[in-house]
Amino acid sequence: ATKIELEHRQVDLREPIRELGAHEVTVKLTRNVHATITVNVEPLGGLEEVAEEAEAPGAEAPPEAEAEVEASQEVEKAAEAAAVDEELLEETGEQD
């Protein structure tokens, strides 16, 4: 949605996200700008779908790829917000 691309080196994950729920992730936007974001990992169909699958016998867990997609979307949102902040700092002439 934001069309902001990050390299994998910019996302500081101590270990891969393998579970649903909220996870803290640090994103390196520029040399001196790091943002800590909360990534909410949910299945693509939403939490209601997980409840339905849990009730069904022999249900499988959502694939890890879905969690990674959700995480990357949250990282893109944080990168866009940081870019806007950086532009505002440049416009006002303020520096860290």
Secondary structure, DSSP 8 states (H G I E B T S, - for coil): -------GGGEE-SS---SSEEEEEEEEEETTEEEEEEEEE--TT-HHHHHHHHHSTT-----HHHHHHHHHHHHHHHHHHHHHHHHHHHHHT---
